Amino acid sequence: MRIFTASVIVAALSLGAPAFVQAQAPSQPEAQAQPDKSSTVIRSIQVVDVKDLKPALRSQVDELIKHTNVEDIKSLRASIDALPEAASALKAKGLSSSHVVAINVADGVLTLFAKKA
């Protein structure tokens, strides 16, 4: 779960104050009980290379990455691999899910923060 916290902080620093959402499909009773609740729709995907961030922000991201649980990263990368659009966006930049260190979802935009080894 620390990766999700890290992505919130990274996103807040780099994109203003977006809200991070872990997209999950609600069960039928939840969906019926809360008809106002909108689902997260991803309209676009952007890939941000950590090395392209400003130095101060990059060092903060690097510090957060150091404290991220390996299992959280594996889970995050598996989720990305399950999204063909995300895998395609990474491939277009010459990257793969193995380069992703954090994500953010805000205003229909999925931002993948990537870092080459």
Phi and psi restraints in degrees (range 20) as a CNS / XPLOR table:
assign (resid 1 and name C) (resid 2 and name N)
       (resid 2 and name CA) (resid 2 and name C) 1.0 -64.3 20.0 2
assign (resid 2 and name N) (resid 2 and name CA)
       (resid 2 and name C) (resid 3 and name N) 1.0 -29.3 20.0 2
assign (resid 2 and name C) (resid 3 and name N)
       (resid 3 and name CA) (resid 3 and name C) 1.0 -63.0 20.0 2
assign (resid 3 and name N) (resid 3 and name CA)
       (resid 3 and name C) (resid 4 and name N) 1.0 -35.6 20.0 2
assign (resid 3 and name C) (resid 4 and name N)
       (resid 4 and name CA) (resid 4 and name C) 1.0 -68.1 20.0 2
assign (resid 4 and name N) (resid 4 and name CA)
       (resid 4 and name C) (resid 5 and name N) 1.0 -40.3 20.0 2
assign (resid 4 and name C) (resid 5 and name N)
       (resid 5 and name CA) (resid 5 and name C) 1.0 -63.7 20.0 2
assign (resid 5 and name N) (resid 5 and name CA)
       (resid 5 and name C) (resid 6 and name N) 1.0 -42.8 20.0 2
assign (resid 5 and name C) (resid 6 and name N)
       (resid 6 and name CA) (resid 6 and name C) 1.0 -62.0 20.0 2
assign (resid 6 and name N) (resid 6 and name CA)
       (resid 6 and name C) (resid 7 and name N) 1.0 -41.0 20.0 2
assign (resid 6 and name C) (resid 7 and name N)
       (resid 7 and name CA) (resid 7 and name C) 1.0 -68.4 20.0 2
assign (resid 7 and name N) (resid 7 and name CA)
       (resid 7 and name C) (resid 8 and name N) 1.0 -32.7 20.0 2
assign (resid 7 and name C) (resid 8 and name N)
       (resid 8 and name CA) (resid 8 and name C) 1.0 -63.4 20.0 2
assign (resid 8 and name N) (resid 8 and name CA)
       (resid 8 and name C) (resid 9 and name N) 1.0 -45.8 20.0 2
assign (resid 8 and name C) (resid 9 and name N)
       (resid 9 and name CA) (resid 9 and name C) 1.0 -66.0 20.0 2
assign (resid 9 and name N) (resid 9 and name CA)
       (resid 9 and name C) (resid 10 and name N) 1.0 -44.1 20.0 2
assign (resid 9 and name C) (resid 10 and name N)
       (resid 10 and name CA) (resid 10 and name C) 1.0 -60.1 20.0 2
assign (resid 10 and name N) (resid 10 and name CA)
       (resid 10 and name C) (resid 11 and name N) 1.0 -45.9 20.0 2
assign (resid 10 and name C) (resid 11 and name N)
       (resid 11 and name CA) (resid 11 and name C) 1.0 -64.9 20.0 2
assign (resid 11 and name N) (resid 11 and name CA)
       (resid 11 and name C) (resid 12 and name N) 1.0 -42.0 20.0 2
assign (resid 11 and name C) (resid 12 and name N)
       (resid 12 and name CA) (resid 12 and name C) 1.0 -63.3 20.0 2
assign (resid 12 and name N) (resid 12 and name CA)
       (resid 12 and name C) (resid 13 and name N) 1.0 -36.6 20.0 2
assign (resid 12 and name C) (resid 13 and name N)
       (resid 13 and name CA) (resid 13 and name C) 1.0 -74.2 20.0 2
assign (resid 13 and name N) (resid 13 and name CA)
       (resid 13 and name C) (resid 14 and name N) 1.0 -36.9 20.0 2
assign (resid 13 and name C) (resid 14 and name N)
       (resid 14 and name CA) (resid 14 and name C) 1.0 -96.0 20.0 2
assign (resid 14 and name N) (resid 14 and name CA)
       (resid 14 and name C) (resid 15 and name N) 1.0 -25.8 20.0 2
assign (resid 14 and name C) (resid 15 and name N)
       (resid 15 and name CA) (resid 15 and name C) 1.0 -120.1 20.0 2
assign (resid 15 and name N) (resid 15 and name CA)
       (resid 15 and name C) (resid 16 and name N) 1.0 10.8 20.0 2
assign (resid 15 and name C) (resid 16 and name N)
       (resid 16 and name CA) (resid 16 and name C) 1.0 100.0 20.0 2
assign (resid 16 and name N) (resid 16 and name CA)
       (resid 16 and name C) (resid 17 and name N) 1.0 -118.7 20.0 2
assign (resid 16 and name C) (resid 17 and name N)
       (resid 17 and name CA) (resid 17 and name C) 1.0 -131.6 20.0 2
assign (resid 17 and name N) (resid 17 and name CA)
       (resid 17 and name C) (resid 18 and name N) 1.0 57.7 20.0 2
assign (resid 17 and name C) (resid 18 and name N)
       (resid 18 and name CA) (resid 18 and name C) 1.0 -75.9 20.0 2
assign (resid 18 and name N) (resid 18 and name CA)
       (resid 18 and name C) (resid 19 and name N) 1.0 159.7 20.0 2
assign (resid 18 and name C) (resid 19 and name N)
       (resid 19 and name CA) (resid 19 and name C) 1.0 -97.3 20.0 2
assign (resid 19 and name N) (resid 19 and name CA)
       (resid 19 and name C) (resid 20 and name N) 1.0 133.0 20.0 2
assign (resid 19 and name C) (resid 20 and name N)
       (resid 20 and name CA) (resid 20 and name C) 1.0 -89.3 20.0 2
assign (resid 20 and name N) (resid 20 and name CA)
       (resid 20 and name C) (resid 21 and name N) 1.0 135.0 20.0 2
assign (resid 20 and name C) (resid 21 and name N)
       (resid 21 and name CA) (resid 21 and name C) 1.0 -128.6 20.0 2
assign (resid 21 and name N) (resid 21 and name CA)
       (resid 21 and name C) (resid 22 and name N) 1.0 128.1 20.0 2
assign (resid 21 and name C) (resid 22 and name N)
       (resid 22 and name CA) (resid 22 and name C) 1.0 -92.6 20.0 2
assign (resid 22 and name N) (resid 22 and name CA)
       (resid 22 and name C) (resid 23 and name N) 1.0 104.7 20.0 2
assign (resid 22 and name C) (resid 23 and name N)
       (resid 23 and name CA) (resid 23 and name C) 1.0 -68.6 20.0 2
assign (resid 23 and name N) (resid 23 and name CA)
       (resid 23 and name C) (resid 24 and name N) 1.0 123.3 20.0 2
assign (resid 23 and name C) (resid 24 and name N)
       (resid 24 and name CA) (resid 24 and name C) 1.0 -139.4 20.0 2
assign (resid 24 and name N) (resid 24 and name CA)
       (resid 24 and name C) (resid 25 and name N) 1.0 141.6 20.0 2
assign (resid 24 and name C) (resid 25 and name N)
       (resid 25 and name CA) (resid 25 and name C) 1.0 -79.4 20.0 2
assign (resid 25 and name N) (resid 25 and name CA)
       (resid 25 and name C) (resid 26 and name N) 1.0 126.8 20.0 2
assign (resid 25 and name C) (resid 26 and name N)
       (resid 26 and name CA) (resid 26 and name C) 1.0 -72.0 20.0 2
assign (resid 26 and name N) (resid 26 and name CA)
       (resid 26 and name C) (resid 27 and name N) 1.0 152.3 20.0 2
assign (resid 26 and name C) (resid 27 and name N)
       (resid 27 and name CA) (resid 27 and name C) 1.0 -72.2 20.0 2
assign (resid 27 and name N) (resid 27 and name CA)
       (resid 27 and name C) (resid 28 and name N) 1.0 164.7 20.0 2
assign (resid 27 and name C) (resid 28 and name N)
       (resid 28 and name CA) (resid 28 and name C) 1.0 -55.0 20.0 2
assign (resid 28 and name N) (resid 28 and name CA)
       (resid 28 and name C) (resid 29 and name N) 1.0 -48.4 20.0 2
assign (resid 28 and name C) (resid 29 and name N)
       (resid 29 and name CA) (resid 29 and name C) 1.0 -60.1 20.0 2
assign (resid 29 and name N) (resid 29 and name CA)
       (resid 29 and name C) (resid 30 and name N) 1.0 -38.6 20.0 2
assign (resid 29 and name C) (resid 30 and name N)
       (resid 30 and name CA) (resid 30 and name C) 1.0 -66.0 20.0 2
assign (resid 30 and name N) (resid 30 and name CA)
       (resid 30 and name C) (resid 31 and name N) 1.0 -41.6 20.0 2
assign (resid 30 and name C) (resid 31 and name N)
       (resid 31 and name CA) (resid 31 and name C) 1.0 -63.9 20.0 2
assign (resid 31 and name N) (resid 31 and name CA)
       (resid 31 and name C) (resid 32 and name N) 1.0 -38.2 20.0 2
assign (resid 31 and name C) (resid 32 and name N)
       (resid 32 and name CA) (resid 32 and name C) 1.0 -75.6 20.0 2
assign (resid 32 and name N) (resid 32 and name CA)
       (resid 32 and name C) (resid 33 and name N) 1.0 -33.1 20.0 2
assign (resid 32 and name C) (resid 33 and name N)
       (resid 33 and name CA) (resid 33 and name C) 1.0 -73.9 20.0 2
assign (resid 33 and name N) (resid 33 and name CA)
       (resid 33 and name C) (resid 34 and name N) 1.0 -26.5 20.0 2
assign (resid 33 and name C) (resid 34 and name N)
       (resid 34 and name CA) (resid 34 and name C) 1.0 -127.2 20.0 2
assign (resid 34 and name N) (resid 34 and name CA)
       (resid 34 and name C) (resid 35 and name N) 1.0 72.2 20.0 2
assign (resid 34 and name C) (resid 35 and name N)
       (resid 35 and name CA) (resid 35 and name C) 1.0 -66.9 20.0 2
assign (resid 35 and name N) (resid 35 and name CA)
       (resid 35 and name C) (resid 36 and name N) 1.0 -20.8 20.0 2
assign (resid 35 and name C) (resid 36 and name N)
       (resid 36 and name CA) (resid 36 and name C) 1.0 -75.0 20.0 2
assign (resid 36 and name N) (resid 36 and name CA)
       (resid 36 and name C) (resid 37 and name N) 1.0 -23.6 20.0 2
assign (resid 36 and name C) (resid 37 and name N)
       (resid 37 and name CA) (resid 37 and name C) 1.0 -65.8 20.0 2
assign (resid 37 and name N) (resid 37 and name CA)
       (resid 37 and name C) (resid 38 and name N) 1.0 120.4 20.0 2
assign (resid 37 and name C) (resid 38 and name N)
       (resid 38 and name CA) (resid 38 and name C) 1.0 -90.0 20.0 2
assign (resid 38 and name N) (resid 38 and name CA)
       (resid 38 and name C) (resid 39 and name N) 1.0 148.6 20.0 2
assign (resid 38 and name C) (resid 39 and name N)
       (resid 39 and name CA) (resid 39 and name C) 1.0 -88.6 20.0 2
assign (resid 39 and name N) (resid 39 and name CA)
       (resid 39 and name C) (resid 40 and name N) 1.0 157.3 20.0 2
assign (resid 39 and name C) (resid 40 and name N)
       (resid 40 and name CA) (resid 40 and name C) 1.0 -78.5 20.0 2
assign (resid 40 and name N) (resid 40 and name CA)
       (resid 40 and name C) (resid 41 and name N) 1.0 123.7 20.0 2
assign (resid 40 and name C) (resid 41 and name N)
       (resid 41 and name CA) (resid 41 and name C) 1.0 -114.5 20.0 2
assign (resid 41 and name N) (resid 41 and name CA)
       (resid 41 and name C) (resid 42 and name N) 1.0 123.6 20.0 2
assign (resid 41 and name C) (resid 42 and name N)
       (resid 42 and name CA) (resid 42 and name C) 1.0 -91.8 20.0 2
assign (resid 42 and name N) (resid 42 and name CA)
       (resid 42 and name C) (resid 43 and name N) 1.0 115.3 20.0 2
assign (resid 42 and name C) (resid 43 and name N)
       (resid 43 and name CA) (resid 43 and name C) 1.0 -95.2 20.0 2
assign (resid 43 and name N) (resid 43 and name CA)
       (resid 43 and name C) (resid 44 and name N) 1.0 -26.5 20.0 2
assign (resid 43 and name C) (resid 44 and name N)
       (resid 44 and name CA) (resid 44 and name C) 1.0 -152.4 20.0 2
assign (resid 44 and name N) (resid 44 and name CA)
       (resid 44 and name C) (resid 45 and name N) 1.0 160.8 20.0 2
assign (resid 44 and name C) (resid 45 and name N)
       (resid 45 and name CA) (resid 45 and name C) 1.0 -128.2 20.0 2
assign (resid 45 and name N) (resid 45 and name CA)
       (resid 45 and name C) (resid 46 and name N) 1.0 132.1 20.0 2
assign (resid 45 and name C) (resid 46 and name N)
       (resid 46 and name CA) (resid 46 and name C) 1.0 -124.8 20.0 2
assign (resid 46 and name N) (resid 46 and name CA)
       (resid 46 and name C) (resid 47 and name N) 1.0 146.8 20.0 2
assign (resid 46 and name C) (resid 47 and name N)
       (resid 47 and name CA) (resid 47 and name C) 1.0 -114.3 20.0 2
assign (resid 47 and name N) (resid 47 and name CA)
       (resid 47 and name C) (resid 48 and name N) 1.0 125.5 20.0 2
assign (resid 47 and name C) (resid 48 and name N)
       (resid 48 and name CA) (resid 48 and name C) 1.0 -117.3 20.0 2
assign (resid 48 and name N) (resid 48 and name CA)
       (resid 48 and name C) (resid 49 and name N) 1.0 122.4 20.0 2
assign (resid 48 and name C) (resid 49 and name N)
       (resid 49 and name CA) (resid 49 and name C) 1.0 -81.8 20.0 2
assign (resid 49 and name N) (resid 49 and name CA)
       (resid 49 and name C) (resid 50 and name N) 1.0 128.5 20.0 2
assign (resid 49 and name C) (resid 50 and name N)
       (resid 50 and name CA) (resid 50 and name C) 1.0 -55.9 20.0 2
assign (resid 50 and name N) (resid 50 and name CA)
       (resid 50 and name C) (resid 51 and name N) 1.0 -34.0 20.0 2
assign (resid 50 and name C) (resid 51 and name N)
       (resid 51 and name CA) (resid 51 and name C) 1.0 -66.0 20.0 2
assign (resid 51 and name N) (resid 51 and name CA)
       (resid 51 and name C) (resid 52 and name N) 1.0 -18.4 20.0 2
assign (resid 51 and name C) (resid 52 and name N)
       (resid 52 and name CA) (resid 52 and name C) 1.0 -86.5 20.0 2
assign (resid 52 and name N) (resid 52 and name CA)
       (resid 52 and name C) (resid 53 and name N) 1.0 -5.6 20.0 2
assign (resid 52 and name C) (resid 53 and name N)
       (resid 53 and name CA) (resid 53 and name C) 1.0 -75.7 20.0 2
assign (resid 53 and name N) (resid 53 and name CA)
       (resid 53 and name C) (resid 54 and name N) 1.0 158.4 20.0 2
assign (resid 53 and name C) (resid 54 and name N)
       (resid 54 and name CA) (resid 54 and name C) 1.0 -60.5 20.0 2
assign (resid 54 and name N) (resid 54 and name CA)
       (resid 54 and name C) (resid 55 and name N) 1.0 146.4 20.0 2
assign (resid 54 and name C) (resid 55 and name N)
       (resid 55 and name CA) (resid 55 and name C) 1.0 -51.9 20.0 2
assign (resid 55 and name N) (resid 55 and name CA)
       (resid 55 and name C) (resid 56 and name N) 1.0 -42.7 20.0 2
assign (resid 55 and name C) (resid 56 and name N)
       (resid 56 and name CA) (resid 56 and name C) 1.0 -64.3 20.0 2
assign (resid 56 and name N) (resid 56 and name CA)
       (resid 56 and name C) (resid 57 and name N) 1.0 -43.0 20.0 2
assign (resid 56 and name C) (resid 57 and name N)
       (resid 57 and name CA) (resid 57 and name C) 1.0 -69.0 20.0 2
assign (resid 57 and name N) (resid 57 and name CA)
       (resid 57 and name C) (resid 58 and name N) 1.0 -39.7 20.0 2
assign (resid 57 and name C) (resid 58 and name N)
       (resid 58 and name CA) (resid 58 and name C) 1.0 -60.7 20.0 2
assign (resid 58 and name N) (resid 58 and name CA)
       (resid 58 and name C) (resid 59 and name N) 1.0 -42.1 20.0 2
assign (resid 58 and name C) (resid 59 and name N)
       (resid 59 and name CA) (resid 59 and name C) 1.0 -66.1 20.0 2
assign (resid 59 and name N) (resid 59 and name CA)
       (resid 59 and name C) (resid 60 and name N) 1.0 -35.2 20.0 2
assign (resid 59 and name C) (resid 60 and name N)
       (resid 60 and name CA) (resid 60 and name C) 1.0 -67.1 20.0 2
assign (resid 60 and name N) (resid 60 and name CA)
       (resid 60 and name C) (resid 61 and name N) 1.0 -41.1 20.0 2
assign (resid 60 and name C) (resid 61 and name N)
       (resid 61 and name CA) (resid 61 and name C) 1.0 -63.7 20.0 2
assign (resid 61 and name N) (resid 61 and name CA)
       (resid 61 and name C) (resid 62 and name N) 1.0 -45.4 20.0 2
assign (resid 61 and name C) (resid 62 and name N)
       (resid 62 and name CA) (resid 62 and name C) 1.0 -58.7 20.0 2
assign (resid 62 and name N) (resid 62 and name CA)
       (resid 62 and name C) (resid 63 and name N) 1.0 -39.1 20.0 2
assign (resid 62 and name C) (resid 63 and name N)
       (resid 63 and name CA) (resid 63 and name C) 1.0 -65.6 20.0 2
assign (resid 63 and name N) (resid 63 and name CA)
       (resid 63 and name C) (resid 64 and name N) 1.0 -41.7 20.0 2
assign (resid 63 and name C) (resid 64 and name N)
       (resid 64 and name CA) (resid 64 and name C) 1.0 -64.8 20.0 2
assign (resid 64 and name N) (resid 64 and name CA)
       (resid 64 and name C) (resid 65 and name N) 1.0 -39.2 20.0 2
assign (resid 64 and name C) (resid 65 and name N)
       (resid 65 and name CA) (resid 65 and name C) 1.0 -62.1 20.0 2
assign (resid 65 and name N) (resid 65 and name CA)
       (resid 65 and name C) (resid 66 and name N) 1.0 -37.8 20.0 2
assign (resid 65 and name C) (resid 66 and name N)
       (resid 66 and name CA) (resid 66 and name C) 1.0 -59.2 20.0 2
assign (resid 66 and name N) (resid 66 and name CA)
       (resid 66 and name C) (resid 67 and name N) 1.0 -30.0 20.0 2
assign (resid 66 and name C) (resid 67 and name N)
       (resid 67 and name CA) (resid 67 and name C) 1.0 -100.4 20.0 2
assign (resid 67 and name N) (resid 67 and name CA)
       (resid 67 and name C) (resid 68 and name N) 1.0 13.5 20.0 2
assign (resid 67 and name C) (resid 68 and name N)
       (resid 68 and name CA) (resid 68 and name C) 1.0 -89.5 20.0 2
assign (resid 68 and name N) (resid 68 and name CA)
       (resid 68 and name C) (resid 69 and name N) 1.0 135.7 20.0 2
assign (resid 68 and name C) (resid 69 and name N)
       (resid 69 and name CA) (resid 69 and name C) 1.0 -68.4 20.0 2
assign (resid 69 and name N) (resid 69 and name CA)
       (resid 69 and name C) (resid 70 and name N) 1.0 134.8 20.0 2
assign (resid 69 and name C) (resid 70 and name N)
       (resid 70 and name CA) (resid 70 and name C) 1.0 -60.4 20.0 2
assign (resid 70 and name N) (resid 70 and name CA)
       (resid 70 and name C) (resid 71 and name N) 1.0 -38.8 20.0 2
assign (resid 70 and name C) (resid 71 and name N)
       (resid 71 and name CA) (resid 71 and name C) 1.0 -65.9 20.0 2
assign (resid 71 and name N) (resid 71 and name CA)
       (resid 71 and name C) (resid 72 and name N) 1.0 -36.6 20.0 2
assign (resid 71 and name C) (resid 72 and name N)
       (resid 72 and name CA) (resid 72 and name C) 1.0 -64.0 20.0 2
assign (resid 72 and name N) (resid 72 and name CA)
       (resid 72 and name C) (resid 73 and name N) 1.0 -41.3 20.0 2
assign (resid 72 and name C) (resid 73 and name N)
       (resid 73 and name CA) (resid 73 and name C) 1.0 -63.8 20.0 2
assign (resid 73 and name N) (resid 73 and name CA)
       (resid 73 and name C) (resid 74 and name N) 1.0 -43.9 20.0 2
assign (resid 73 and name C) (resid 74 and name N)
       (resid 74 and name CA) (resid 74 and name C) 1.0 -60.9 20.0 2
assign (resid 74 and name N) (resid 74 and name CA)
       (resid 74 and name C) (resid 75 and name N) 1.0 -43.3 20.0 2
assign (resid 74 and name C) (resid 75 and name N)
       (resid 75 and name CA) (resid 75 and name C) 1.0 -64.5 20.0 2
assign (resid 75 and name N) (resid 75 and name CA)
       (resid 75 and name C) (resid 76 and name N) 1.0 -43.5 20.0 2
assign (resid 75 and name C) (resid 76 and name N)
       (resid 76 and name CA) (resid 76 and name C) 1.0 -60.2 20.0 2
assign (resid 76 and name N) (resid 76 and name CA)
       (resid 76 and name C) (resid 77 and name N) 1.0 -46.7 20.0 2
assign (resid 76 and name C) (resid 77 and name N)
       (resid 77 and name CA) (resid 77 and name C) 1.0 -66.4 20.0 2
assign (resid 77 and name N) (resid 77 and name CA)
       (resid 77 and name C) (resid 78 and name N) 1.0 -35.9 20.0 2
assign (resid 77 and name C) (resid 78 and name N)
       (resid 78 and name CA) (resid 78 and name C) 1.0 -64.8 20.0 2
assign (resid 78 and name N) (resid 78 and name CA)
       (resid 78 and name C) (resid 79 and name N) 1.0 -39.4 20.0 2
assign (resid 78 and name C) (resid 79 and name N)
       (resid 79 and name CA) (resid 79 and name C) 1.0 -64.1 20.0 2
assign (resid 79 and name N) (resid 79 and name CA)
       (resid 79 and name C) (resid 80 and name N) 1.0 -40.0 20.0 2
assign (resid 79 and name C) (resid 80 and name N)
       (resid 80 and name CA) (resid 80 and name C) 1.0 -65.1 20.0 2
assign (resid 80 and name N) (resid 80 and name CA)
       (resid 80 and name C) (resid 81 and name N) 1.0 -42.6 20.0 2
assign (resid 80 and name C) (resid 81 and name N)
       (resid 81 and name CA) (resid 81 and name C) 1.0 -62.0 20.0 2
assign (resid 81 and name N) (resid 81 and name CA)
       (resid 81 and name C) (resid 82 and name N) 1.0 -27.6 20.0 2
assign (resid 81 and name C) (resid 82 and name N)
       (resid 82 and name CA) (resid 82 and name C) 1.0 -77.7 20.0 2
assign (resid 82 and name N) (resid 82 and name CA)
       (resid 82 and name C) (resid 83 and name N) 1.0 -10.8 20.0 2
assign (resid 82 and name C) (resid 83 and name N)
       (resid 83 and name CA) (resid 83 and name C) 1.0 -104.5 20.0 2
assign (resid 83 and name N) (resid 83 and name CA)
       (resid 83 and name C) (resid 84 and name N) 1.0 101.1 20.0 2
assign (resid 83 and name C) (resid 84 and name N)
       (resid 84 and name CA) (resid 84 and name C) 1.0 -55.3 20.0 2
assign (resid 84 and name N) (resid 84 and name CA)
       (resid 84 and name C) (resid 85 and name N) 1.0 -35.6 20.0 2
assign (resid 84 and name C) (resid 85 and name N)
       (resid 85 and name CA) (resid 85 and name C) 1.0 -65.5 20.0 2
assign (resid 85 and name N) (resid 85 and name CA)
       (resid 85 and name C) (resid 86 and name N) 1.0 -39.4 20.0 2
assign (resid 85 and name C) (resid 86 and name N)
       (resid 86 and name CA) (resid 86 and name C) 1.0 -68.5 20.0 2
assign (resid 86 and name N) (resid 86 and name CA)
       (resid 86 and name C) (resid 87 and name N) 1.0 -44.1 20.0 2
assign (resid 86 and name C) (resid 87 and name N)
       (resid 87 and name CA) (resid 87 and name C) 1.0 -61.8 20.0 2
assign (resid 87 and name N) (resid 87 and name CA)
       (resid 87 and name C) (resid 88 and name N) 1.0 -38.8 20.0 2
assign (resid 87 and name C) (resid 88 and name N)
       (resid 88 and name CA) (resid 88 and name C) 1.0 -66.5 20.0 2
assign (resid 88 and name N) (resid 88 and name CA)
       (resid 88 and name C) (resid 89 and name N) 1.0 -40.6 20.0 2
assign (resid 88 and name C) (resid 89 and name N)
       (resid 89 and name CA) (resid 89 and name C) 1.0 -63.3 20.0 2
assign (resid 89 and name N) (resid 89 and name CA)
       (resid 89 and name C) (resid 90 and name N) 1.0 -39.8 20.0 2
assign (resid 89 and name C) (resid 90 and name N)
       (resid 90 and name CA) (resid 90 and name C) 1.0 -67.1 20.0 2
assign (resid 90 and name N) (resid 90 and name CA)
       (resid 90 and name C) (resid 91 and name N) 1.0 -43.9 20.0 2
assign (resid 90 and name C) (resid 91 and name N)
       (resid 91 and name CA) (resid 91 and name C) 1.0 -61.5 20.0 2
assign (resid 91 and name N) (resid 91 and name CA)
       (resid 91 and name C) (resid 92 and name N) 1.0 -37.1 20.0 2
assign (resid 91 and name C) (resid 92 and name N)
       (resid 92 and name CA) (resid 92 and name C) 1.0 -61.7 20.0 2
assign (resid 92 and name N) (resid 92 and name CA)
       (resid 92 and name C) (resid 93 and name N) 1.0 -26.1 20.0 2
assign (resid 92 and name C) (resid 93 and name N)
       (resid 93 and name CA) (resid 93 and name C) 1.0 -96.7 20.0 2
assign (resid 93 and name N) (resid 93 and name CA)
       (resid 93 and name C) (resid 94 and name N) 1.0 5.5 20.0 2
assign (resid 93 and name C) (resid 94 and name N)
       (resid 94 and name CA) (resid 94 and name C) 1.0 76.1 20.0 2
assign (resid 94 and name N) (resid 94 and name CA)
       (resid 94 and name C) (resid 95 and name N) 1.0 25.8 20.0 2
assign (resid 94 and name C) (resid 95 and name N)
       (resid 95 and name CA) (resid 95 and name C) 1.0 -122.3 20.0 2
assign (resid 95 and name N) (resid 95 and name CA)
       (resid 95 and name C) (resid 96 and name N) 1.0 172.6 20.0 2
assign (resid 95 and name C) (resid 96 and name N)
       (resid 96 and name CA) (resid 96 and name C) 1.0 -138.3 20.0 2
assign (resid 96 and name N) (resid 96 and name CA)
       (resid 96 and name C) (resid 97 and name N) 1.0 178.0 20.0 2
assign (resid 96 and name C) (resid 97 and name N)
       (resid 97 and name CA) (resid 97 and name C) 1.0 -62.1 20.0 2
assign (resid 97 and name N) (resid 97 and name CA)
       (resid 97 and name C) (resid 98 and name N) 1.0 -22.8 20.0 2
assign (resid 97 and name C) (resid 98 and name N)
       (resid 98 and name CA) (resid 98 and name C) 1.0 -66.6 20.0 2
assign (resid 98 and name N) (resid 98 and name CA)
       (resid 98 and name C) (resid 99 and name N) 1.0 -14.2 20.0 2
assign (resid 98 and name C) (resid 99 and name N)
       (resid 99 and name CA) (resid 99 and name C) 1.0 -92.2 20.0 2
assign (resid 99 and name N) (resid 99 and name CA)
       (resid 99 and name C) (resid 100 and name N) 1.0 -12.3 20.0 2
assign (resid 99 and name C) (resid 100 and name N)
       (resid 100 and name CA) (resid 100 and name C) 1.0 -77.9 20.0 2
assign (resid 100 and name N) (resid 100 and name CA)
       (resid 100 and name C) (resid 101 and name N) 1.0 129.0 20.0 2
assign (resid 100 and name C) (resid 101 and name N)
       (resid 101 and name CA) (resid 101 and name C) 1.0 -114.1 20.0 2
assign (resid 101 and name N) (resid 101 and name CA)
       (resid 101 and name C) (resid 102 and name N) 1.0 -15.9 20.0 2
assign (resid 101 and name C) (resid 102 and name N)
       (resid 102 and name CA) (resid 102 and name C) 1.0 -164.9 20.0 2
assign (resid 102 and name N) (resid 102 and name CA)
       (resid 102 and name C) (resid 103 and name N) 1.0 160.2 20.0 2
assign (resid 102 and name C) (resid 103 and name N)
       (resid 103 and name CA) (resid 103 and name C) 1.0 -136.3 20.0 2
assign (resid 103 and name N) (resid 103 and name CA)
       (resid 103 and name C) (resid 104 and name N) 1.0 166.4 20.0 2
assign (resid 103 and name C) (resid 104 and name N)
       (resid 104 and name CA) (resid 104 and name C) 1.0 -149.6 20.0 2
assign (resid 104 and name N) (resid 104 and name CA)
       (resid 104 and name C) (resid 105 and name N) 1.0 141.3 20.0 2
assign (resid 104 and name C) (resid 105 and name N)
       (resid 105 and name CA) (resid 105 and name C) 1.0 -123.6 20.0 2
assign (resid 105 and name N) (resid 105 and name CA)
       (resid 105 and name C) (resid 106 and name N) 1.0 119.2 20.0 2
assign (resid 105 and name C) (resid 106 and name N)
       (resid 106 and name CA) (resid 106 and name C) 1.0 -150.2 20.0 2
assign (resid 106 and name N) (resid 106 and name CA)
       (resid 106 and name C) (resid 107 and name N) 1.0 133.1 20.0 2
assign (resid 106 and name C) (resid 107 and name N)
       (resid 107 and name CA) (resid 107 and name C) 1.0 52.7 20.0 2
assign (resid 107 and name N) (resid 107 and name CA)
       (resid 107 and name C) (resid 108 and name N) 1.0 38.7 20.0 2
assign (resid 107 and name C) (resid 108 and name N)
       (resid 108 and name CA) (resid 108 and name C) 1.0 78.1 20.0 2
assign (resid 108 and name N) (resid 108 and name CA)
       (resid 108 and name C) (resid 109 and name N) 1.0 7.5 20.0 2
assign (resid 108 and name C) (resid 109 and name N)
       (resid 109 and name CA) (resid 109 and name C) 1.0 -111.5 20.0 2
assign (resid 109 and name N) (resid 109 and name CA)
       (resid 109 and name C) (resid 110 and name N) 1.0 122.7 20.0 2
assign (resid 109 and name C) (resid 110 and name N)
       (resid 110 and name CA) (resid 110 and name C) 1.0 -92.6 20.0 2
assign (resid 110 and name N) (resid 110 and name CA)
       (resid 110 and name C) (resid 111 and name N) 1.0 118.0 20.0 2
assign (resid 110 and name C) (resid 111 and name N)
       (resid 111 and name CA) (resid 111 and name C) 1.0 -105.6 20.0 2
assign (resid 111 and name N) (resid 111 and name CA)
       (resid 111 and name C) (resid 112 and name N) 1.0 124.3 20.0 2
assign (resid 111 and name C) (resid 112 and name N)
       (resid 112 and name CA) (resid 112 and name C) 1.0 -104.4 20.0 2
assign (resid 112 and name N) (resid 112 and name CA)
       (resid 112 and name C) (resid 113 and name N) 1.0 118.8 20.0 2
assign (resid 112 and name C) (resid 113 and name N)
       (resid 113 and name CA) (resid 113 and name C) 1.0 -92.8 20.0 2
assign (resid 113 and name N) (resid 113 and name CA)
       (resid 113 and name C) (resid 114 and name N) 1.0 118.6 20.0 2
assign (resid 113 and name C) (resid 114 and name N)
       (resid 114 and name CA) (resid 114 and name C) 1.0 -117.4 20.0 2
assign (resid 114 and name N) (resid 114 and name CA)
       (resid 114 and name C) (resid 115 and name N) 1.0 152.7 20.0 2
assign (resid 114 and name C) (resid 115 and name N)
       (resid 115 and name CA) (resid 115 and name C) 1.0 -145.1 20.0 2
assign (resid 115 and name N) (resid 115 and name CA)
       (resid 115 and name C) (resid 116 and name N) 1.0 124.5 20.0 2
assign (resid 115 and name C) (resid 116 and name N)
       (resid 116 and name CA) (resid 116 and name C) 1.0 -80.3 20.0 2
assign (resid 116 and name N) (resid 116 and name CA)
       (resid 116 and name C) (resid 117 and name N) 1.0 148.4 20.0 2
